[in-house]
Amino acid sequence: MAELVSNRYALALFEAGLDLEKTDEFNKELDFLKDVFEEENKLLQILHHPKISNIEKRDLIDKLFKDRVSQEIVNFLYILIDKRREGFILEIIDRYKELFNEHENIVKVVAITAVPMEEKAETKLQNVLSNKLGKKIELTNKVDATILGGVLLKLQNKELDGTVKGQLESMGKAISGAAN
């Protein structure tokens, strides 16, 4: 059910953003909201609490966000409260971001390396991936010391393993297969 709800509301917000030519603005404001909700998880509990009235929840939204996000996003939060969907806020935001990235031809890539990538290497990898995929690349570098060397790329539910560890594991499987 969560997927159905988040998809429906995110799609409605995205279509409103398209009509108003505010998809980018909404995307940035939703980033802000997500940061707030993740840092202050008690806020989500308050918004989802059944004993707190919708009027109190709307007042809280006004006090926290009225001057920080557009009226359209505030109104959207009101709708979620009125429809008792406030518990799905983070999922809706994530789904909106997926729709936005798809529309803008953006692919998020996580490059996992043993040590932090230098800016020059990060830019080069970003350009190579952009040329190969024909998309804009948003690259994030995460460090995992177990990698040993090389890079593991995660994008669009795929993994491209160019790590030393991955190559050693592949060689081990090949050797085991040859021995049998």
PyMOL commands that set and color helices and strands:
alter all, ss='L'
color gray80, all
select helices_A, chain A and resi 2-20+23-39+41-48+54-65+71-82+86-103+119-133+145-147+164-179
alter helices_A, ss='H'
color red, helices_A
select strands_A, chain A and resi 106-113+136-143+150-155+158-163
alter strands_A, ss='S'
color yellow, strands_A
deselect
rebuild
show_as cartoon
